[in-house]
Amino acid sequence: MRRWSLTRERVRSTLAPELLSLRGVHAHYGPSHVLHGVDLTLRQGHLLALLGRNGAGKTTTMLTIAGLLAATGGQILLAGVPMQNRPPEATARSGVRLVPQGRRIFPSLSVHENLIVAAQKRSTRTPWNVPRVYELFPALERRDRQRAGTLSGGEQQMLAIGRALMGNPDVLLLDEPSEGLAPLIVLEVSQGIAKLKAEGLSIILVEQNFKVALSLADDVVVLNTGRVAFSGLAEQVRENPEQATRHLGVF
């Protein structure tokens, strides 16, 4: 049964078209060489878990994809179109939205205002709007007029995700969405991410919680000191976790 299941996952992965690809991407912070030829592929409708120890290059990869950090080598392709070193606003308009580590909401604005300010019309099948975000995260609707800075950490994370969705992205980049959250809130946020994946949104998830990441992922890439140490199907990792965990520390 396991062998059949793995084969089925491989077939599904092969059939899904490539949406976002990194090919030999390098990145620097000043003289520090952080990414060393990173390759990864996000397929349409898939969730790719990008894992690694602290300092492995995960956030740097996300910032480089989003255009907030210049790639110093290689290619970033969105539906086959080169995206590397475009301004971040151009990357966002092309359909790539980042939910950064630390959330970075506008604390003096209300929940509703945080969402409205991020709205962008794009030709998506079911456009995102405020009611749809509230359907995904009902807790936010109860805080509609409340200042975002007074929300709990979990509510702020939901708002950060909702704000990114208001841009109607094709690719959602989630950087440590469960960081600092209580277990019950982690479950609620994870369920929201699972719904987005079920609707066909393509997602790259950076997540220190290995169990959460693996429960959501179709594909897994593990970084180690800015290099790809493992790349494969999540099903492979579920059947043999040591393939990934040996690069991640103790789990």
Buried (B, 14 or more C-beta within 10 A) or exposed (E): EEEEEBEEBBEBBEEBEBBBBBBEBBBBEEEEEBBBBBBBBBBBBBBBBBBBBEEBBBBBBBBBBBBBBEBBBBEBBBBEEEBBEBEBEEBBEBBBBBBBBEBEBBEEBBBBBBBBEBBBEEEEEEBBBBEEBBEBBEBBBEBEEBBBEEBEEBBBBBBBBBBBBBBBBBBBBBBBBBBEBEEEBBEBBBEBBEEBBEEEBBBBBBBBBBEBBBBBBBBBBBBBBBBBBBBBBBBBBBEEBEBBBEBBEEE
